[in-house]
Amino acid sequence: FAALRRRMSSSFSLAPAPPPLLRSKTTMASTSSSCSSSRCVFVPSPSSKKGLHSFYPKSHPSASMGLLRSSSSSSPFRPRKFSVISSASQTSSSEGASGEEKKERMKRVLSGVQPTGSIHLGNYFGAIQNYVKLQDEHEAFYCVVDLHAITAGGHSPKELEESTRKSAAIYLAAGVSPEKASVFVQSHVAAHSELCWLLNCVSPIGWLEKMIQFKEKARKQGEDVSVGLLDYPVLMAADILLYNADLVPVGEDQRQHLELTRDIAGRFNNLYGGNKWKKRGKNEKSPSGRFRGKDVLIVPEAFTPKSGGRVMSLTDGSAKMSKSNPAEGSRINVLDSPDVIAQKIKRCKTDAIEGMNYDDERPEAKNLLTMYELCTGMSREEVLNECASMRWGEFKPALTEVVVDHLKPIQEKYEEIMNEEGYLDSVLEQGAVRANEVAEKTCADVRDAMGFVHRKSRYM
């Protein structure tokens, strides 16, 4: 027995010492966070189940105790780099990732109003009031389209400058916030004019001659009709396409122009987009930073408000309220004084039927009730409960009162904006900078797809 014992001791001394007891997987969970940025050694654990391993950072105390060999050691196990994340970090990281997945890109909206004449209730309820609602949930771009204001020719430079500033101030007075939306003047973004010319070169003239508004005005003006009047739908298409907007608020009378925009964009993409654009630089990014291919221009969806999309004329309930109407009494302007508003409503066209209702066969009654509804925020049922039994002599003063009350805070805010020196100009400059940044990217992609030499610097 003694001899056997000596032989066994001798054989054990020749064999390598058994590996020290490695920590269990459960114990490691508490220290795994220390491995997040360390170089770790991968060591199979004899006490663990098959396929499970233990991970230790080189900086872990166990390494200095001889439990782990360094990477320069003659250990048979090759050290590897691992990024081990603690349970808390992993949770926060996964929550952040899922949050990013759930967080959708804020949709972009674009719209504008011409500065010709004065902004009236039709512009306000049909467009500007919707701007205020949309700015909270969208990346908003709202412009004063001064280039469109000169399409008919013969405009007054002084009036154009004044009305442009007034229109921008009304935007702000009505509730559009410079902190939420980019408010700018169309001519301050050169890409509008440039893209209009580029799109002119792919737009068949027959498409433009079919536009209803051009037909009507060309019939009146004859040979004196300007090229601008024929071409302004292409400028409108450039306005819409420049910002890759998801949504464009338009009136019913502008839907034909949006369809033309869709046709022009489709024709351009067919001529220069897709694989044709991709072949110009395989696996290379376009000037805007996106990969070439697919559509160069993207057409947004139209948005038409359910109520107030078309506020009608005071002199003809079947025609929309318009700046171009020579009769000043046909519209109520946002900046009209209470006396002027009272006078216009008193003289507006009515019918001989007693009582008030929304019947389509009574366009004037329907229009004035709609104005009452919009100014008060009441529903149609509430309006009828209050006004259905009224005669015109009772209803007109009531309508005057709600219109004046609704416009009063806007007019007061407008005066504050116009009297604060430098404020309006700073807002417009800030909006133009942001608009230029977005518009130039689209215009650069269009030039790239058409074969123009890429600009190494931006020319303003």
C-alpha positions in Angstrom: 0.0 0.0 0.0 2.9 2.4 0.9 4.6 1.6 -2.4 1.4 2.2 -4.3 0.9 5.5 -2.5 4.5 6.7 -3.4 3.9 5.7 -7.1 0.6 7.7 -7.2 2.2 10.8 -5.6 5.0 10.6 -8.2 2.5 10.4 -11.1 0.5 13.3 -9.8 3.5 15.5 -9.5 4.2 15.0 -13.2 0.7 15.9 -14.2 -0.4 19.6 -14.5 -2.3 21.0 -11.5 -6.0 21.0 -12.0 -7.5 24.3 -13.0 -8.9 26.4 -10.2 -12.6 26.4 -9.6 -14.1 29.0 -12.0 -17.0 31.2 -11.0 -20.4 30.2 -11.9 -22.5 31.9 -14.6 -24.8 33.3 -11.9 -21.9 35.0 -10.1 -20.6 36.5 -13.3 -23.9 38.3 -13.9 -23.0 40.8 -11.2 -19.6 41.6 -12.7 -20.4 41.4 -16.4 -20.8 45.1 -16.6 -17.1 45.6 -16.1 -16.4 43.8 -19.3 -18.3 46.2 -21.5 -15.2 47.9 -22.8 -12.5 45.5 -21.7 -10.5 42.8 -23.4 -11.9 39.5 -22.1 -10.5 36.0 -22.0 -12.6 33.1 -23.1 -12.2 30.1 -20.8 -14.2 26.8 -20.9 -15.4 26.0 -17.5 -15.1 22.3 -16.4 -17.9 22.8 -13.9 -20.4 24.2 -16.4 -22.6 22.4 -18.8 -21.5 21.7 -22.3 -21.6 24.7 -24.5 -21.5 27.2 -21.6 -18.4 29.3 -20.9 -17.2 31.9 -18.5 -16.0 35.3 -19.6 -13.5 37.4 -17.5 -12.1 40.8 -18.3 -8.3 41.2 -18.2 -8.8 43.9 -15.6 -10.9 41.7 -13.4 -9.3 40.9 -10.0 -9.4 37.2 -10.8 -6.8 37.7 -13.5 -4.2 39.1 -11.1 -4.9 36.2 -8.8 -3.7 33.8 -11.4 -7.2 32.5 -12.3 -6.8 33.8 -15.8 -3.7 34.0 -18.0 -2.9 37.1 -19.9 -2.9 37.3 -23.7 0.9 37.1 -23.7 0.8 33.9 -21.7 1.4 30.5 -23.2 -2.1 29.5 -22.3 -3.7 27.1 -24.8 -6.8 29.3 -24.9 -6.6 32.3 -27.3 -7.9 35.5 -25.8 -10.7 37.3 -27.7 -12.3 40.7 -27.6 -15.9 40.8 -26.4 -18.3 43.6 -25.8 -20.2 42.4 -22.8 -23.3 44.5 -21.9 -24.7 44.5 -18.4 -28.4 43.6 -17.9 -29.2 47.2 -17.1 -27.4 48.5 -20.1 -28.9 45.9 -22.3 -32.4 46.8 -21.2 -31.9 50.5 -21.7 -30.2 49.8 -25.0 -33.0 47.6 -26.2 -35.6 50.0 -25.0 -33.8 52.8 -26.9 -33.7 50.7 -30.1 -37.3 49.8 -29.8 -38.1 53.5 -29.1 -36.2 54.5 -32.3 -38.2 51.9 -34.3 -41.5 53.2 -32.9 -40.6 56.8 -33.4 -41.5 57.6 -36.9 -40.1 60.4 -39.0 -42.2 63.5 -38.6 -44.2 64.1 -41.8 -43.4 67.2 -43.7 -46.1 69.7 -44.9 -45.8 72.6 -47.3 -48.1 75.4 -48.3 -48.3 79.0 -49.3 -50.5 82.0 -50.0 -50.1 84.6 -52.6 -49.4 88.2 -51.3 -51.6 89.8 -54.0 -54.3 91.9 -52.4 -55.3 91.2 -48.8 -55.7 87.9 -47.1 -59.4 87.2 -46.6 -61.5 84.8 -44.7 -61.3 82.2 -47.5 -57.5 82.2 -47.2 -57.6 82.2 -43.4 -60.1 79.4 -42.9 -59.1 77.4 -46.0 -55.3 77.6 -45.4 -53.8 79.6 -42.6 -56.0 78.1 -39.8 -54.9 74.6 -41.0 -51.3 75.7 -40.9 -51.6 76.3 -37.1 -53.1 72.8 -36.6 -50.6 71.0 -38.8 -47.5 72.6 -37.3 -47.8 70.7 -34.1 -47.5 67.3 -35.7 -45.5 68.0 -38.9 -42.3 69.5 -40.0 -43.9 72.6 -41.6 -42.8 74.9 -44.4 -45.1 77.9 -45.0 -44.2 80.5 -47.6 -45.5 83.7 -49.1 -45.4 82.9 -52.8 -44.4 86.3 -54.2 -43.2 84.8 -57.5 -46.8 83.7 -58.2 -48.0 87.2 -57.5 -46.5 88.6 -60.7 -47.7 86.0 -63.2 -50.4 88.3 -64.7 -47.9 91.1 -65.3 -48.3 94.8 -64.6 -48.0 94.6 -60.8 -47.0 97.4 -58.5 -43.6 96.9 -56.9 -44.5 98.9 -53.9 -47.7 97.0 -53.3 -45.9 93.7 -53.8 -43.4 94.5 -51.1 -46.0 95.7 -48.6 -48.4 92.8 -49.2 -45.6 90.3 -48.9 -44.7 91.6 -45.4 -48.4 91.8 -44.4 -49.0 88.2 -45.5 -46.1 86.9 -43.5 -47.2 88.9 -40.4 -50.7 87.5 -40.7 -49.3 84.0 -40.7 -47.7 84.7 -37.3 -50.6 86.7 -35.9 -52.9 83.8 -36.7 -50.9 81.4 -34.6 -48.1 80.0 -36.9 -45.0 79.7 -34.6 -41.5 80.3 -35.9 -40.3 77.8 -33.4 -42.5 75.1 -34.9 -42.6 76.1 -38.6 -40.3 77.6 -41.2 -42.0 80.8 -42.5 -40.2 82.3 -45.5 -40.7 84.2 -48.8 -40.6 82.2 -51.9 -38.2 84.4 -53.8 -35.7 84.1 -51.0 -35.1 80.5 -52.0 -33.5 80.5 -55.5 -34.2 76.8 -56.0 -37.9 77.5 -56.7 -37.0 79.4 -59.9 -34.2 77.0 -60.9 -36.3 73.9 -60.5 -39.2 75.5 -62.4 -36.9 76.0 -65.4 -35.6 72.4 -65.2 -39.2 71.1 -65.1 -40.2 73.4 -68.0 -37.9 71.4 -70.2 -39.7 68.1 -69.5 -43.3 69.5 -69.5 -45.3 69.3 -72.7 -47.0 72.6 -73.5 -50.3 70.8 -74.2 -50.5 69.9 -70.5 -50.4 73.5 -69.5 -52.9 74.7 -72.1 -55.5 72.3 -70.6 -55.4 74.1 -67.2 -58.9 75.5 -66.5 -57.6 78.7 -64.9 -55.4 79.4 -67.9 -58.3 78.8 -70.3 -60.6 81.2 -68.4 -58.1 84.0 -68.1 -56.7 83.5 -71.6 -60.2 83.8 -73.0 -60.6 87.2 -71.3 -57.1 88.6 -72.1 -56.6 87.2 -75.5 -53.1 87.7 -77.0 -52.1 89.8 -74.0 -52.0 86.8 -71.7 -48.6 86.4 -70.2 -46.3 83.3 -70.5 -46.2 83.4 -66.7 -49.9 82.7 -66.5 -49.4 79.7 -68.8 -46.3 78.5 -66.9 -47.2 79.2 -63.3 -48.5 75.6 -62.7 -44.9 74.4 -63.4 -43.6 76.9 -60.8 -46.3 75.5 -58.4 -45.0 72.0 -59.2 -41.5 73.1 -58.3 -42.8 74.6 -55.0 -44.4 71.3 -54.1 -41.6 68.9 -55.2 -38.7 70.9 -53.7 -39.4 69.9 -50.1 -40.2 66.2 -50.5 -43.4 67.0 -48.5 -45.8 64.3 -47.4 -48.8 66.6 -47.3 -49.9 69.7 -49.3 -53.1 71.6 -48.1 -54.9 72.6 -51.3 -58.4 73.9 -52.2 -60.7 72.0 -54.5 -59.8 74.4 -57.3 -56.1 73.5 -57.0 -56.4 69.8 -57.3 -55.9 69.9 -61.0 -52.6 71.6 -60.4 -51.5 68.9 -58.0 -52.4 66.2 -60.6 -50.3 68.1 -63.1 -47.4 68.1 -60.5 -47.9 64.3 -60.3 -47.7 64.0 -64.1 -44.6 66.2 -64.4 -42.8 64.3 -61.6 -43.7 61.0 -63.2 -42.4 62.1 -66.5 -39.1 63.4 -65.0 -38.6 60.2 -63.0 -39.2 58.1 -66.2 -36.7 60.2 -68.2 -34.0 60.5 -65.6 -34.7 58.5 -62.5 -34.5 54.8 -61.6 -31.7 52.8 -63.2 -30.8 55.7 -65.5 -29.9 57.7 -62.4 -28.3 54.8 -60.7 -25.9 54.1 -63.7 -24.6 57.6 -63.3 -22.8 56.5 -60.2 -23.1 52.9 -59.1 -23.0 52.5 -55.3 -22.3 56.2 -55.0 -24.5 58.7 -53.1 -26.2 61.6 -54.8 -25.4 65.2 -53.9 -28.2 65.2 -51.3 -26.6 62.1 -49.6 -29.0 59.4 -50.6 -28.1 56.6 -53.0 -28.9 57.1 -56.6 -31.9 55.1 -58.0 -35.6 55.0 -57.6 -37.6 58.3 -58.0 -35.7 61.6 -58.0 -38.9 63.5 -57.3 -41.6 62.5 -54.8 -45.2 63.7 -55.1 -47.1 64.4 -51.8 -50.7 63.7 -51.0 -53.3 66.5 -51.1 -55.0 67.6 -48.0 -58.4 69.4 -48.2 -60.1 70.4 -45.0 -63.6 69.0 -44.5 -65.0 72.3 -43.4 -64.1 75.8 -44.6 -62.1 74.6 -47.6 -64.0 77.0 -49.7 -65.5 80.1 -48.2 -67.7 81.6 -50.8 -68.2 85.2 -52.1 -70.5 87.6 -50.3 -71.9 88.7 -53.6 -72.3 85.2 -55.1 -72.7 82.2 -52.9 -71.8 79.8 -55.7 -68.4 81.4 -56.4 -65.4 81.2 -54.0 -64.2 84.2 -52.1 -61.3 85.5 -54.2 -58.6 88.2 -54.2 -59.0 88.6 -57.9 -62.6 89.6 -57.8 -62.7 93.4 -58.5 -65.6 93.9 -56.1 -64.2 94.6 -52.7 -67.5 93.8 -51.1 -67.3 90.2 -52.2 -64.8 89.4 -49.4 -64.0 90.0 -45.8 -60.3 90.7 -45.3 -58.6 89.6 -42.1 -57.4 93.2 -41.5 -60.8 94.8 -42.2 -62.0 97.1 -39.4 -65.3 96.3 -37.5 -67.2 99.0 -39.4 -66.0 97.7 -42.8 -67.0 94.2 -41.8 -70.4 95.3 -40.7 -71.0 97.2 -43.9 -69.9 94.3 -46.1 -72.2 91.8 -44.3 -75.1 94.2 -44.3 -74.8 94.5 -48.1 -74.1 90.9 -48.9 -76.4 88.9 -51.2 -79.3 87.0 -49.6 -82.5 85.3 -50.7 -86.2 85.9 -49.9 -86.7 82.7 -47.9 -87.4 83.0 -44.2 -85.3 81.1 -41.7 -81.8 79.8 -42.1 -80.5 76.4 -43.3 -77.6 74.7 -45.1 -79.6 73.7 -48.1 -77.5 73.5 -51.3 -80.2 75.3 -53.2 -79.6 78.3 -50.9 -75.9 79.0 -51.5 -75.9 82.4 -49.8 -77.5 81.1 -46.7 -75.2 78.1 -46.6 -72.2 80.2 -47.0 -73.0 82.7 -44.3 -74.0 79.9 -41.9 -70.6 78.3 -42.6 -68.8 81.5 -41.8 -70.8 81.6 -38.5 -69.9 78.0 -37.8 -66.2 78.6 -38.4 -65.9 81.8 -36.4 -67.7 80.4 -33.4 -66.3 76.8 -33.5 -69.8 75.5 -33.1 -71.2 72.4 -34.9 -73.8 72.6 -37.6 -76.4 71.3 -35.3 -75.5 74.0 -32.7 -75.6 76.7 -35.3 -79.0 75.6 -36.5 -80.4 75.4 -33.0 -79.3 79.0 -32.5 -80.0 80.5 -35.9 -82.5 78.4 -37.8 -85.5 80.6 -36.8 -83.7 83.9 -37.5 -84.6 86.2 -40.3 -81.9 88.0 -42.3 -82.4 91.2 -40.3 -81.5 89.3 -37.1 -78.8 87.0 -38.5 -76.6 89.6 -40.2 -75.8 91.5 -37.0 -75.2 88.2 -35.2 -72.8 87.2 -37.9 -71.0 90.5 -37.8 -70.5 90.2 -34.1 -68.9 86.7 -34.3 -66.7 87.7 -37.2 -65.4 90.8 -35.5 -64.8 88.9 -32.3 -62.9 86.2 -34.1 -60.6 88.6 -36.0 -59.9 91.0 -33.1 -57.1 89.1 -31.4 -55.5 88.4 -34.8 -55.5 92.1 -35.7 -54.1 93.0 -32.3 -51.2 90.5 -32.7 -50.6 91.7 -36.2 -50.1 95.3 -35.0 -47.6 94.1 -32.4 -45.6 92.2 -35.0 -45.5 95.1 -37.5 -44.5 97.5 -34.7 -41.6 95.4 -33.4 -38.6 96.5 -35.4 -36.6 93.7 -37.0 -38.7 90.9 -35.7 -40.5 90.0 -38.9 -37.3 90.2 -41.0 -35.5 87.9 -38.5 -38.3 85.3 -38.7 -38.3 85.3 -42.5 -34.5 85.0 -42.6 -34.5 82.1 -40.2 -37.2 80.4 -42.3 -35.3 81.0 -45.6 -32.1 79.4 -44.2 -33.9 76.3 -43.3 -35.9 76.2 -46.5 -32.8 76.7 -48.6 -31.1 73.8 -46.8 -33.9 71.4 -47.8 -34.7 72.8 -51.2 -31.1 72.8 -52.4 -30.7 69.1 -51.8 -33.6 68.3 -54.0 -32.5 70.7 -56.7 -29.0 69.2 -56.5 -30.3 65.7 -57.1 -32.4 66.9 -60.1 -29.3 68.5 -61.6 -27.3 65.4 -60.9 -29.9 63.1 -62.6 -30.0 65.4 -65.7 -26.2 65.4 -66.1 -25.2 68.9 -64.8 -21.7 69.2 -63.3 -21.9 69.0 -59.6 -21.4 72.3 -57.7 -18.4 72.2 -55.4 -19.8 75.0 -53.4 -23.3 76.5 -53.0 -23.9 79.7 -54.9 -26.6 81.9 -53.3 
